[in-house]
């Protein structure tokens, strides 16, 4: 019984150290999305190039489009509108 308690304590310590040392995955918005065929908007946005997106879409009755998150983010980074009021 005493060995079982030590084993449980070691397992809990190992699990806690593993969880404490892990970091969440970085979110990244890829520039191209597969849309259509049951995919919602913006779709499956996991493609770095248009060619990569088209290759994945081939034969699936879907199409590739620019990721709206990326497109609108680029627009927001432009010059601010001087007439915009906060």
N, C-alpha and C positions, 0 to 999 in steps of 0.2 A: 504494500500500500504506500509505503514511504517513497519507494522508487517511482511509483506512478505519479505521485505529486511532483517530484523533481522533474520527471519527463514532461509533464504538463506545463510546468513553469518554464522550462527551456523552450518548449514549442511556442508558448505565448510570447516570450521574449524575442525569439527569432521572428515571429510574425509581426510584432510591433516594430522591430528595427527595419524590417523590409518595407512596411507601410510608411514609416517615417522618412525613409530615404528615397521614396519614389516621388516623381514630379508628374503633374498632368501633361498630357500631350499638347503641343502647341497647335492652336487652331490656325488653319491657313485656308484662304479662299483661292481656289484655283481659277484661272481665267475662263475656262470653257466648261459648259454643262451639256449633258445629254437631256433632251426634253422630248415629250410626247410619249405615246405608248403606255400610259398609266403613271408616268413620272409627273409629279406635281411641279409647281414653280418654286424654286429655280431648277429643280431636277437633280441629276447626279453630277455634282460639280467637283469632279476629281481628276481633271485632265489639264496638264500643263501646256499642251499645244493643240492647235486646231487639228493637225494631222493625227495626233493620238486620239482625240475625241472622235474623229471621223472613222478611224480604224475600229474603235470600240462600237460605234453605232452601225457599222456595216452589217446589213442583213437583218436588222432588228426592228425596222419600221419606226425608227426614231431619228432625230436630227440634232445637230450641235448648234449651240448658240452661246453668246457671250454671257458670262455669269453676271447677273444684274447687280449683285453686291459689289463686284469689282468695277463694273462700269459706272455706277453711281458714286462710288468712292472716289474715282478719278475726277468726276465732275465737281465734287465738293472740294477737292484740293486745289482747284483753280482759284483765280482772283475772286475775292468776295464781292458781292453785289453792293455798290455804294448806296443804293436806295433801300437796302434791307434794314428794317428796324427791329431791334431786339424786344 
